[in-house]
C-alpha cells in the first residue's frame, strides 16, 4: 500500500527565463513524496499538475491524476495609461515610453492578471528610488490598497475591477523624493505570496500641488516658467538692452534623462549615494546641487567657463542658441565639460534643468552688475591718467550685465516670509562653502538686507547694491577718488514677461527706490549684519574701500567737486562695420575761464568690461570760458577696431579730464554696435505642414564677404539644427534667404536664426511662430 507523506502545489521559474519582471514564466508542479513497504519510490516531476512515482526496476503502481489546483495569480501586462496621466500631470510633452508624473497627485494604471483577484488576496505595492533604498531614508515605501486618503504617505486605491484586470490609482506625498522609481507588487493571501516588478516611472516636483514646496498659484506663470520650452535672455548695456532668444528644450529627446543624470554626478552622490538621494525631496538641496553641477569648476559639470575672448578647442559662448546641444554633448561625451560658456549660457542651461525637474524658473538679467570679490559692498576700480583700467590692481568689477536665475519655492529653512523667488547662479564667480555655486538666496531677503540668511546673501546683495568707486592710481602709488556713484549698480533688472516677449523690469523686487529713506535703512542693516556674520577682518576693508551707511557721506563724495561736467554723445548710430562718430561735451560750471587737459582712451571689451585691446589713445587741451560748453569730436574708423572687436561687439571709451587746481573728472561710455537681421514666416504654420521662412541679412562691411551661413534652431519646429549657405555678399549688400520648416508641435514656438560669418561677429535674431494643430 502506498502512503503519500506530503503533497502540494509548488511553482518555479522555467530554466533560462528571467528571474523576475515582465514575461517571467512559471511551471506549476504537483509533487508527491511517499513510502512503500520495503521499497522507496522516486518522484518524477512533469510540466502540468501530476507526477508519477516510479519504482526501482521500472515496475510499480502509478499515482492517479489529481485535480488541477487553483492557479497562483500573476500579472500578465501593465497599462501605465500614459496619455491620461500625462495630461493630468502636465507631463505629456516628455517624449518616450516612460511614465512621467508629479508628486502629491494621483496617477492610474491597470494590471492584467491571469485570473480574477479573489477577495482574500491583497495587493501590496513597493516603490523605491536610488541605491540601497530604505524606508528609514524615505527612499522606499511599502503600502497596500486603502480607502483612506492620507497626504503624508504613499497610497494606493483600487478604482475598478473587471474579470481579469484591476485599475489602481497611486498617490505620492507632496514632499516625496523626486527621481526614477521602481514599482513592484506582491499578491498576498493566507497561502502564499509572490513579488512582481511592474516597471519604472519618473516622479517630478509639482507646482500645481498646493502642498508641494514648489507650488505656484498662477496657471499663466506655470505655463511660462515650467512648460515654456523657449525664452528670452536680455543682454547689452543699461541704455541699450537687447533680447536674445534661447531654446530651453526641456521636452526634447533624452533631456529628462540627462537632467536626472546630472543629480547622479554630484560629488555628494559620488560620496554617499543613498543619503544624497534621500535629500532630493527638498528644492533648496536640489537647486543648490544643480547650480554647482552646471559649471565644471569643482566637478565634471556641464559647462566650462571662458572669459578671455579666446575659444580655441571649443564653441564661443555666443554661438550657442539653446541648452539642448550643450546637454547632449555633455552626456554623449561621457560627462566631459562642454567648452565654452559665459553667464547667459550657464543661466540658460540651469533654467532648462530646473524646469525639466518641475521647478518654476526664469532667467534674470542685472545691468551694471557688481562682482564684489572682497564682499565690502564696494566695487573699486583703478585707472591710469587716461582712464584705462589697471587690471593688476582691480580685483572687483562691474559687468555690463550679468545673468542668473530665479526659482519659485518655499523656504522651510528660513520661514514663510522668505518664500517665493530665490536667486540661483551657476556662473562660477566665487566659492560658496568651498564650491563654485550661488544660492538659493531669497529675493525678499535681498530686498530687506537680510544678508545673514542662507545662501550667499552678501554676494547677491552686492551685485545689485554695491557702490561704484573709481580711483586714479598715481605714479607715486598714491590714489585719488575720481568717481563715485551709489546708484550706478543694479539697474534695469529684467526678465521676460509672462505670455509675451516684452521685457519686465523687476528691480523693485530686489531693492527699494535708490536714495529713498527705506533704501538707506536696508543698506545700513545689511552692513551691520555683514559684520555680525563675519566680523574678522571686515572693518579693515570697509575703511580701505569705502562703504555706505555710517561712512557714506564722508567716503563717497570726491574731496573736491569738479568745476566741469562732461558726457559722451553719439553723433551717428554705432553700426557694426562702420566708422564711429562721437563727441565729448564739456561744460564749465564756474564764472571763470579754465584750461582742461583731456586724455582719451578707447578699448574693445568683453561684456564683463574687461579690456581686450586699445583702439584709441589721444590727448587734447581745451580752454573753457565761463559756463561755456565745448565739443571734442572723436572718430574711430572700422579698421581701428575690426581686428580686436569681440563677439560682444562692445567698446568702452574713457576721458580723464584734468582741470587746473588739481581737479579731476572721469567720463565713461559703453558702446554696443548695432547689426541687422529680419525673419518672416511666409504663411500660416500648421503641425505637419511645411511653411517657408524668409531671412533678410545685410553685409555690414565695406568689403565683399563669402563663406557665410545661417544657423537655424527651434524646439517643435525642426529636429536638431539646420545650416544654410548664404551666397557671397557685396559691400553693404542685402540678401534674402528662404528655407522651409515643418512644425511638429503646436502653440507658440521660437525660431532662432544666426547669421554666421568668419569676417564679423555672429548676428542673432529670433521670431515667435504660432503653430496651429493639424485639421
Number of C-alpha atoms within 10 A of each C-alpha: 7 12 11 12 9 9 11 11 16 13 13 11 14 14 10 8 12 12 13 13 15 15 12 16 19 15 15 22 18 23 20 22 15 16 14 12 8 5 8 13 17 14 14 13 16 14 11 11 19 20 20 19 22 17 16 11 6 8 9 11 12 12 14 10 11 10 8 12 11 8 11 17 17 21 21 17 15 16 12 21 13 19 12 15 20 18 12 15 19 19 22 18 14 19 15 11 9 14 22 25 26 28 27 27 18 20 24 19 17 19 19 18 17 16 16 15 19 9 7 9 16 17 17 17 23 20 22 22 25 20 12 12 18 15 11 9 16 17 25 20 20 15 15 17 16 11 10 8 12 12 14 14 17 23 23 23 18 17 13 11 14 10 11 14 19 17 18 17 17 17 21 24 18 24 21 24 26 27 23 20 19 16 17 18 21 18 20 16 14 8 8 9 15 12 17 18 17 22 16 18 18 20 22 22 31 28 26 21 17 13 16 22 24 26 22 23 12 11 11 12 17 21 15 22 28 25 19 22 25 24 26 25 23 24 22 23 21 18 12 11 17 15 18 17 23 25 26 26 26 28 22 19 15 16 22 21 14 18 21 17 14 21 20 16 18 20 17 15 14 11 10 11 17 19 17 20 24 21 18 21 22 21 26 23 13 20 26 19 23 24 28 29 26 30 29 22 21 16 18 21 22 30 27 21 22 15 15 10 17 12 14 9 8 12 14 17 22 17 17 18 25 23 24 24 15 20 25 17 16 20 20 10 11 9 20 17 23 24 22 25 27 24 23 27 28 27 28 28 27 33 31 29 27 25 26 29 23 26 28 27 27 27 25 25 28 28 27 25 27 31 25 25 17 15 20 26 29 29 29 25 23 24 21 15 20 20 26 24 21 15 14 7 12 15 15 19 21 25 20 22 26 28 26 24 26 26 26 22 25 24 23 13 11 13 9 10 11 20 20 19 22 25 25 30 31 32 29 23 17 16 14 15 10 8 15 22 28 28 25 27 29 33 23 18 22 28 22 21 27 23 26 19 18 17 22 22 25 25 27 27 28 25 26 26 27 30 27 25 23 21 21 25 21 13 9 6 7 9 15 14 22 26 18 19 13 17 15 20 24 27 21 21 25 22 24 21 15 16 13 12 15 13 19 14 17 16 17 12 14 21 23 17 13 15 10 9 10 14 18 17 14 19 24 19 16 25 22 17 18 21 14 12 14 10 11 9 9 17 11 10 14 18 12 12 17 20 27 21 15 11 13 15 11 12 16 20 15 17 12 11 11 19 18 21 15 19 17 21 15 15 12 10 15 17 17 22 21 19 16 20 16 18 16 19 15 23 18 21 16 15 11 12 12 19 13 20 17 24 20 23 21 25 24 27 24 22 26 20 20 20 20 16 16 18 21 18 15 12 14 11 13 17 13 20 17 14 17 17 15 17 16 14 13 17 12 15 13 17 12 14 23 19 13 17 24 20 18 20 24 22 25 22 21 25 27 25 29 19 18 12 7 8 17 24 21 26 19 17 15 22 21 22 17 17 18 16 16 15 20 15 20 12 10 13 23 21 19 17 13 17 17 15 16 15 19 15 23 19 26 23 20 13 13 14 20 15 13 19 19 21 18 20 22 30 25 23 22 17 15 13 13 14 13 14 14 18 14 15 20 17 14 16 16 14 15 13 16 14 13 14 20 17 25 19 19 18 16 17 22 23 25 24 25 22 25 20 17 11 17 21 19 18 21 22 19 22 17 19 20 16 20 17 14 12 5
